[in-house]
Amino acid sequence: MAKMKVAQVGKPGGAFEIVERDVPTPGGGQVRVRVQACGVCFSDHFVKENLWPGLQYPRVPGHEVVGIVDELGAGVTIWKKGQRVGIGWHGGQDNTCPACRKGDFTNCASGQVTGITFDGGYGEYMIAPVTALAAVPEELTSEDAGPLMCAGITTFNALRHSGAGPGDLVAVQGVGGLGHLGIQFAKKFGFDVVAVGRGPGNASLAAKLGAGRYIDSSAVNAAEELTKMGGARAILATAPSAKAMSALFDGLGANGRLMVVGAEAAPLEISPIQLISGRRSLQGWSAGTPADSEDTMKFAVSSGVRPMIEKFPLARVNEAYDRMISGKAEFRVVLTISA
């Protein structure tokens, strides 16, 4: 039996262990993927720290996966050996629940999550259901495509469903792993982009990414500044700080929407009056389906949007994870696994 190396979490809070396993065989409706690259996402801490209900160990994380299909399970006809695919947060759906019957696969009652409900891309091979696969354009390197499977699709999808149109004022809170992509997408959508960050350090980078203006929320009241500009049609909240998100809400204009993609457990502090005034709204947004991933990657190709990445080999997975969790990475950490 052929062997492969994977980086697994053996127990909650434990270090990643590089172990050898048998190369798996795909079942019906599945493919085996030879992983080329896998992004290291903040959501991987759900596995590391046992924060997901029903999580079973050992588990191999990773939901920003790009690789080559090298074996087909029974009944798989659409996907071909040698095809490059991506696998994101959405790990498949049952196609039978009420949400799926309405085409709302993201909210499937028994939906799977890559790297959480089944082993993900921190390894040389993985098994994926065909309902989780997205085709990767030739123009993207595997290392660039990986982060687009989560950080990219999340910001792209949230912005295109935000209600904002070309020329509208759109603020992106945070110039980090999500925000640096959000700023690029917002600019390419034709929005009037304002970046909001803490401290002056990211002002030049925000401008380079496409922001026309930068607000240092540690120096001024960011909501008041947005109001002076006429109020934002949408605010994309990427930095996981409920306090910072809440403080921005009054910077929305009439019918404006706060799109929350940065995940944290603390509650938002927004009053009913704030919602009623100006008919403003609040919406959470998760990643999306493989079709959404394909839209994200196609748009990235046509517009030139790319993630800023730091690469690590699989053998340095602990260092890569620590770099990501420190918040000092610029800006997405990617494991390079095979050519």
LUMDREN-353739 format. One line per 10 residues: their letters; for each residue x, y, z of C-alpha. Coordinates in steps of 0.2 Angstrom, whole numbers, plus 5000, padded with zeros to 4 digits. Each point is the difference from the previous one (the first is absolute). Layout:
<atoms>
A	X/Y/Z | ...
</atoms>
This chain:
<atoms>
MAKMKVAQVG	5000/5000/5000 | 5007/5017/4995 | 5003/5012/5014 | 4998/5019/5002 | 5004/5013/5013 | 4987/5011/5009 | 5000/5013/5014 | 4987/4995/5012 | 4994/5007/5017 | 5000/4984/5011
KPGGAFEIVE	4992/5009/5015 | 4992/5016/5004 | 5013/5014/5003 | 5014/4988/4994 | 5014/5004/4988 | 4998/4994/4982 | 5008/4983/4997 | 5007/4995/4983 | 4995/4982/4999 | 5000/4987/4986
RDVPTPGGGQ	4983/4992/4994 | 4994/4989/4986 | 4995/5010/4985 | 4981/4999/5000 | 4989/4993/4987 | 4984/5011/4995 | 4983/4993/5002 | 4985/5002/4989 | 4997/5019/4996 | 5018/5004/5006
VRVRVQACGV	5017/5004/4992 | 5017/4999/5007 | 5010/5016/4999 | 5019/5001/5000 | 5002/5016/5009 | 5011/5014/4993 | 4997/5014/5012 | 4989/5003/5016 | 4997/5017/5008 | 5001/5001/5019
CFSDHFVKEN	4984/5009/5006 | 4995/5007/5017 | 4985/4989/4999 | 5013/4985/5002 | 5001/5004/5018 | 4982/4992/5002 | 5009/4984/4997 | 5016/5004/5010 | 4990/5005/5016 | 4985/4989/4998
LWPGLQYPRV	4987/5014/4997 | 4989/4991/4988 | 4986/4988/5007 | 5002/4982/4997 | 5018/5002/4993 | 5010/4983/5000 | 5018/4998/5002 | 5013/4998/4993 | 4995/5012/4986 | 5009/5008/4985
PGHEVVGIVD	4995/5018/4998 | 5000/5011/4985 | 4986/5007/4989 | 5010/5011/4988 | 5005/4985/4989 | 5006/5000/4982 | 5007/4984/4992 | 4998/4987/4986 | 4987/4987/4999 | 5009/4984/4999
ELGAGVTIWK	4987/4987/5003 | 4981/4999/4997 | 4987/4991/5011 | 4986/4990/4993 | 4987/5010/4990 | 5011/5016/4998 | 4999/5005/4981 | 5001/5019/5000 | 5017/5002/5008 | 5015/4992/4991
KGQRVGIGWH	5017/4994/5006 | 5013/5013/4998 | 4988/5014/5003 | 5005/5014/5012 | 4987/5004/5013 | 4997/5010/5016 | 4991/4995/5016 | 4994/5013/5012 | 4990/5002/5016 | 4985/4992/4992
GGQDNTCPAC	5003/4982/5000 | 4984/4994/4992 | 4981/4999/5003 | 4987/4986/5001 | 4989/5007/4986 | 4985/4995/5009 | 4997/5011/5015 | 4988/5015/4998 | 5014/5013/4997 | 5008/4989/4987
RKGDFTNCAS	4983/4998/4991 | 4999/5019/4998 | 5018/5000/4994 | 5007/5008/5016 | 5014/4987/5001 | 5010/5011/5012 | 4987/4998/5014 | 4998/4981/4997 | 4994/4992/5016 | 5013/4986/5000
GQVTGITFDG	5013/5010/4990 | 5018/4994/5002 | 5015/5011/5003 | 5017/4996/4992 | 5013/4997/5013 | 4988/4999/5014 | 4987/4987/4996 | 5012/4990/4989 | 5019/5002/4998 | 5006/5015/4990
GYGEYMIAPV	5015/5006/4991 | 5014/5000/5012 | 5007/4984/4992 | 5006/4993/4984 | 4984/4992/4995 | 4981/5002/5005 | 4983/4994/4996 | 4987/5012/4995 | 4982/4998/4995 | 4996/5006/4982
TALAAVPEEL	4988/5013/5008 | 5014/5009/5007 | 5011/5002/4985 | 5004/5016/4990 | 5009/5001/4984 | 5016/5011/5001 | 5005/5011/4985 | 5016/4997/4992 | 5005/5018/5003 | 5001/4998/5018
TSEDAGPLMC	5015/4992/5009 | 4994/4987/5013 | 5008/5010/5014 | 4990/5016/4995 | 4984/4990/4997 | 5000/4992/5018 | 4996/5015/5010 | 4986/5005/4987 | 4991/4984/5005 | 4996/5008/5017
AGITTFNALR	5006/5018/5003 | 4997/5004/4982 | 4983/4992/4998 | 4994/5008/5016 | 5004/5018/4996 | 4996/4998/4982 | 4983/4993/5004 | 4996/5011/5014 | 5003/5016/4990 | 4990/4994/4985
HSGAGPGDLV	4985/4997/5011 | 5002/5016/5010 | 4988/5010/4990 | 5014/5013/4995 | 5002/5005/4981 | 5014/5008/4990 | 5004/5017/5007 | 4993/4996/5017 | 5010/5004/5016 | 5006/4983/5007
AVQGVGGLGH	5011/4999/5016 | 5011/4985/5003 | 5004/4998/5019 | 5017/4991/5002 | 5015/4999/4989 | 5005/4982/5003 | 4997/4983/4994 | 4982/5003/4995 | 5001/5019/4998 | 5014/5001/4988
LGIQFAKKFG	4990/4989/4988 | 4984/5010/5004 | 5008/5016/4995 | 5006/4993/4984 | 4983/4993/4995 | 4991/5016/5005 | 5010/5010/4989 | 4998/4989/4985 | 4981/5000/5003 | 5001/5019/4997
FDVVAVGRGP	4996/5005/5018 | 5007/5016/5008 | 5011/4991/5013 | 5004/5005/5017 | 5012/4989/5011 | 4998/5001/5019 | 5014/4994/5011 | 5008/5003/5017 | 5016/5011/4998 | 5008/5009/4985
GNASLAAKLG	5011/4985/4996 | 4988/4992/4986 | 4996/5017/4991 | 5012/4998/4986 | 4996/4981/4998 | 4981/5004/4999 | 5003/5013/4987 | 5011/4987/4990 | 4986/4988/5001 | 4987/5012/4993
AGRYIDSSAV	4993/5010/5015 | 4997/5018/4995 | 5001/5005/5019 | 5006/4993/5016 | 4992/5003/5017 | 5011/4997/5016 | 4987/4995/5013 | 5012/5002/5014 | 5002/5019/4996 | 4982/5005/4994
NAAEELTKMG	4982/4994/5002 | 4999/4989/4984 | 4981/5000/5000 | 5000/5019/5001 | 5012/5001/4986 | 4990/4989/4989 | 4985/5010/5003 | 5009/5016/4995 | 5003/4991/4983 | 4981/4997/4998
GARAILATAP	4999/4983/5009 | 5005/4983/4994 | 4988/4990/4989 | 5009/4985/5007 | 5013/4996/5013 | 5010/4983/4999 | 5005/4996/5017 | 5015/4988/4999 | 5010/5003/5016 | 4993/4988/5014
SAKAMSALFD	4996/5013/5012 | 4982/5002/5005 | 5004/5017/5009 | 5008/5007/4984 | 4986/4994/4989 | 4986/5008/5012 | 5009/5016/5000 | 5000/5001/4981 | 4981/4997/4998 | 4995/5019/5001
GLGANGRLMV	5011/5003/4985 | 4987/4992/4989 | 4990/5011/4989 | 4981/4997/4996 | 4996/4982/4996 | 5018/4996/5004 | 5005/4982/5005 | 5014/4994/5012 | 5007/4984/4992 | 5008/4990/5014
VGAEAAPLEI	5013/4987/4995 | 5013/5001/5014 | 4995/4986/5012 | 5000/5003/5019 | 4990/4994/5015 | 4997/5017/5008 | 4983/5008/4997 | 4997/5015/4989 | 4993/5016/5009 | 4988/5007/4987
SPIQLISGRR	4983/5007/5006 | 4983/4999/4992 | 5000/5019/4997 | 5016/4998/4991 | 4992/4988/4988 | 4984/5009/4998 | 5009/5017/4997 | 5004/5000/4981 | 4993/4983/4998 | 5017/4993/5003
SLQGWSAGTP	5003/4981/5001 | 5013/4988/5006 | 5004/4983/4992 | 5012/4986/5003 | 5008/4992/4986 | 5009/4983/4998 | 5010/4994/4985 | 4989/4992/4987 | 4999/4985/4988 | 5012/4993/4988
ADSEDTMKFA	4991/5010/4986 | 5004/5016/5010 | 5018/4995/5001 | 5001/4998/4982 | 4992/5017/4998 | 5013/5007/5012 | 5015/4993/4991 | 4993/5005/4983 | 4998/5018/5006 | 5018/4999/5008
VSSGVRPMIE	5007/4995/4983 | 4991/5013/4990 | 5003/5014/5012 | 5018/4996/5006 | 4995/4998/5019 | 5012/4989/5009 | 5003/4995/5018 | 5016/5006/5009 | 5008/4983/5006 | 5014/4993/5011
KFPLARVNEA	5004/4982/4995 | 5006/4986/5011 | 5003/4981/4997 | 4989/4987/5008 | 5014/4995/5012 | 5000/5018/5007 | 4981/4999/5004 | 5001/5005/5018 | 5011/5015/4995 | 4987/5005/4987
YDRMISGKAE	4985/4998/5011 | 5009/5011/5014 | 5004/5013/4987 | 4982/5001/4995 | 4993/5000/5017 | 5012/5014/5005 | 4992/5012/4988 | 5016/5005/4994 | 5000/4991/4983 | 4998/5010/4984
FRVVLTISA	4987/4995/4997 | 4995/4982/4997 | 5011/4985/5005 | 5001/4986/4987 | 5007/4982/5002 | 5009/4994/4984 | 4998/4982/4999 | 5004/4993/4982 | 5004/5007/4983
</atoms>
